[in-house]
Amino acid sequence: MSALRTISFDGVIVGGGGAGMRAALQLAQSGYKTAVISKVFPTRSHTVSAQGGITCAIASDDPNDDWRWHMYDTVKGSDYIGDQDAIEYMCSVGPEAVFELEHMGLPFSRTEEGRIYQRPFGGQSKNFGEGGQAARTCAAADRTGHALLHTLYQGNMKNNTVFFNEWYATDIVKNQDGAVVGVIAICMETGETVYVKSKATVFATGGAGRIYASTTNAHINTGDGIGMALRAGFPVQDIEMWQFHPTGIAGAGTLVTEGCRGEGGYLINKDGERFMERYAPNAKDLAGRDVVARSMVLEIIEGRGCGPEGDHVYLKLDHLGEEVLESRLPGICELSRTFAHADPVKEPIPVVPTCHYMMGGIPTNVHGQALTVDAAGNDQIIPGLYACGEVACVSVHGANRLGGNSLLDLVVFGRASGLFIEKALREGVEMRDASETDVEQAMARLDKLNASSGGENVADLRKELQNTMQNHFGVFRNGEFMQEGIRKLSDLRGRIENAKLDDKSMVYNTARIEALELHNLFEVAEATAITAEARNESRGAHARDDFKDRDDENWLCHSMYYPADKSVGKRSVNFEPKTVDTFQPKARTY
Amino acid sequence: MLQVSIYRYNPEQDSQPYMQDIQVDTGGKDLMVLDVLEMIKSQDTTVTYRRSCREGVCGSDGLNMNGKNGLACITPLSETVKNNKLVIRPLPGLPVIRDLIVDMTMFYTQYEKVQPYLQNDTPAPAIERLQSPEDRAKLDGLYECILCACCSTACPSFWWNPERFIGPSGLLQAYRFLADTRDTATTERLAQLDDPFSVFRCHGIQNCVNVCPKGLNPTRAIGHIRNMLLSRAT
């Protein structure tokens, strides 16, 4: 085939959500030639769906608030496999990053003093767990993600960032030294495929919640960055750790923010009992998300679920009154009326734990540099590749993310990646050009798909994959059952690689994109399954019936999944923050 | 069986657009229009449309359903289907790329024209800029816009002058920054809008208000801008 057109940039960011646009903004301001490749117009990225807020110790609600308290909560929330140097960085730099967003125009809700409004969220405390519930989540009503994403897009517009909107990155281009030197990307409108060459390639491709049948995630959350990294031979970390959000609307899967419980809402079973008082006597409905999700599933399993099928519980909000609901939670009222046919002002919302967030991802350091581990067990930087936001595992969330920490993560580490790349570019980046063979190799998957004939229907295969993950790798897991799931997946691999593409047209071919996305979904699912089966303990979001306890002796570490031989290894957790004492692991109760 | 009629056009194959009739078994459920499209696409992968969040916040799937613009993902069949028939067409007034996908360049260009970002020429404080809850409340009904283009593509004035009339969505955003007490560029913003077309082509038809899936009111925002322009002139 003829040589591809090449477009060159200093930095290319794959993904136009919060992390990607924050990184792009930093680079664009530095004057380096920066491009964002986004498969949707940027404000349609999944950050737009974030509701409750961005957790950060800006000391508005409590003038004595301290980022170290936020750090303590985050370390505890992670069930002690979050890296303490990274959490320290996020929590301490956070206020600066949040104030920058406000200066950029983000329309935060306000207190009477005119400061940013903060609401209580799950897992938050004052004084290292000793001072009761904190209110640390900065909010723009219940549309914080929307407000944040639009503000970042507007900021990039002001700084003339180059956007390749509705372009889809398919695979990483590696040079002969194994460095990442860009990606292959398709312009969806014309079908043209190009090689986007770059000295720094930043993955900000978001999550992959669509590996599950029931998810709060957008259709576009197909794990494209993880798929590309695994196919390029790079490992992923803690990929078995999937957060099930306690309150997805039963049936529809759409998210109902934890902010509802922060504002005073609570969960009830069919007997009207506020059951979280039994499971988490102190924090109750504001315990960690993993704890609340498991409690809900237990209520349902034990026959106290609501509805004719007894397959969900209720989130009660009516006691908050119409005024609070319409001013603090207007989006939730809208969503509930649309998708649950329930008006929260009058009646409870039917909710069920729903796949929400991928804690694992491409391992990185605090500068966003992607890492692998050499044979001797030492971290090795992958030259040219960066990751930030949900696709990355830096790791600030460990085994369970706290609500409101995802927006902070993507802003802080998008910014950090941009800052570091700016410095690296200033010092000079020398990488060997990709050879024709290197580019051909990166094109192989797309070429194969374009030349394919026959095969099974993409939508059917996707459904089968999602059901397998839902049934075998859900809130509660079990070795034998996971092994069965892994067998089903290995049968699916060949079928998905050879899925059918009837539509070979060039112009806006979404069938082609969906087939490519399915490959990525599969890579994420398989890595999740194999790693989940290997982690023989229960920690954070990973709860096993056959290994009910946390095993710090063997598993106080990150898991690493290596795609070449599908093996699972371990990587040390960082316990060395720079300015505070280490938070030692202890029993995690709420 | 629901009778669905979909606008089809693939420029590589079709010399002109046509309507394709498809029967869909909804199982008697009150699905969203997007669910119906997904069912159709799972069988015929060539049917082409945009979608992302499926909960009415990303603004990808603005479509014309039985003659009215809206978001497919939050439009239940019970709200739009008449006589068991559902006609799905792309948003009117913009060039069609393929099937239900329109080229939104003109729409985005008008958005960019209003400089939709906060401008403040005073040095930023070490913390946030303070704003009272009352001043913040002035942004309610403005900042929630999702750029779905349902309003602008329902506006006859925008159909006639898409290059010169900013359109309801862009003007809603223009007012969002005019109304923000943290923005100091009011004079410049008004000067840029002060011509016969940018704002004054709005004839108060109110199609925008009628179709906005977020319940926003661009006409009212445009009224505020008019008043600001007029009081500035005197």
Chai-1 contact restraints between the chains, C-beta under 6 A:
chainA,res_idxA,chainB,res_idxB,connection_type,confidence,min_distance_angstrom,max_distance_angstrom,comment,restraint_id
A,V40,B,S52,contact,1.0,0.0,6.0,A-B,restraint_1
A,T43,B,L147,contact,1.0,0.0,6.0,A-B,restraint_2
A,R44,B,S52,contact,1.0,0.0,6.0,A-B,restraint_3
A,R44,B,C58,contact,1.0,0.0,6.0,A-B,restraint_4
A,R44,B,S60,contact,1.0,0.0,6.0,A-B,restraint_5
A,V48,B,V57,contact,1.0,0.0,6.0,A-B,restraint_6
A,V48,B,C58,contact,1.0,0.0,6.0,A-B,restraint_7
A,S49,B,C53,contact,1.0,0.0,6.0,A-B,restraint_8
A,S49,B,V57,contact,1.0,0.0,6.0,A-B,restraint_9
A,F99,B,I127,contact,1.0,0.0,6.0,A-B,restraint_10
A,F99,B,E128,contact,1.0,0.0,6.0,A-B,restraint_11
A,E102,B,E128,contact,1.0,0.0,6.0,A-B,restraint_12
A,H103,B,A124,contact,1.0,0.0,6.0,A-B,restraint_13
A,G105,B,L118,contact,1.0,0.0,6.0,A-B,restraint_14
A,P107,B,L139,contact,1.0,0.0,6.0,A-B,restraint_15
A,P107,B,Y143,contact,1.0,0.0,6.0,A-B,restraint_16
A,R110,B,Q131,contact,1.0,0.0,6.0,A-B,restraint_17
A,R110,B,P133,contact,1.0,0.0,6.0,A-B,restraint_18
A,R110,B,R136,contact,1.0,0.0,6.0,A-B,restraint_19
A,G114,B,L130,contact,1.0,0.0,6.0,A-B,restraint_20
A,G114,B,Q131,contact,1.0,0.0,6.0,A-B,restraint_21
A,G114,B,S132,contact,1.0,0.0,6.0,A-B,restraint_22
A,I116,B,E128,contact,1.0,0.0,6.0,A-B,restraint_23
A,H146,B,V57,contact,1.0,0.0,6.0,A-B,restraint_24
A,Q154,B,P116,contact,1.0,0.0,6.0,A-B,restraint_25
A,Q154,B,Y117,contact,1.0,0.0,6.0,A-B,restraint_26
A,K158,B,Y117,contact,1.0,0.0,6.0,A-B,restraint_27
A,A218,B,S52,contact,1.0,0.0,6.0,A-B,restraint_28
A,A218,B,C53,contact,1.0,0.0,6.0,A-B,restraint_29
A,H219,B,R51,contact,1.0,0.0,6.0,A-B,restraint_30
A,H219,B,S52,contact,1.0,0.0,6.0,A-B,restraint_31
A,I220,B,S52,contact,1.0,0.0,6.0,A-B,restraint_32
A,T254,B,E55,contact,1.0,0.0,6.0,A-B,restraint_33
A,T338,B,I74,contact,1.0,0.0,6.0,A-B,restraint_34
A,A459,B,S42,contact,1.0,0.0,6.0,A-B,restraint_35
A,D502,B,T45,contact,1.0,0.0,6.0,A-B,restraint_36
A,D503,B,T45,contact,1.0,0.0,6.0,A-B,restraint_37
A,D503,B,T46,contact,1.0,0.0,6.0,A-B,restraint_38
A,S505,B,E12,contact,1.0,0.0,6.0,A-B,restraint_39
A,V507,B,P11,contact,1.0,0.0,6.0,A-B,restraint_40
A,V507,B,E12,contact,1.0,0.0,6.0,A-B,restraint_41
A,V507,B,R98,contact,1.0,0.0,6.0,A-B,restraint_42
A,Y508,B,T48,contact,1.0,0.0,6.0,A-B,restraint_43
A,Y508,B,I97,contact,1.0,0.0,6.0,A-B,restraint_44
A,Y508,B,R98,contact,1.0,0.0,6.0,A-B,restraint_45
A,Y508,B,I101,contact,1.0,0.0,6.0,A-B,restraint_46
A,T510,B,T48,contact,1.0,0.0,6.0,A-B,restraint_47
A,A511,B,T45,contact,1.0,0.0,6.0,A-B,restraint_48
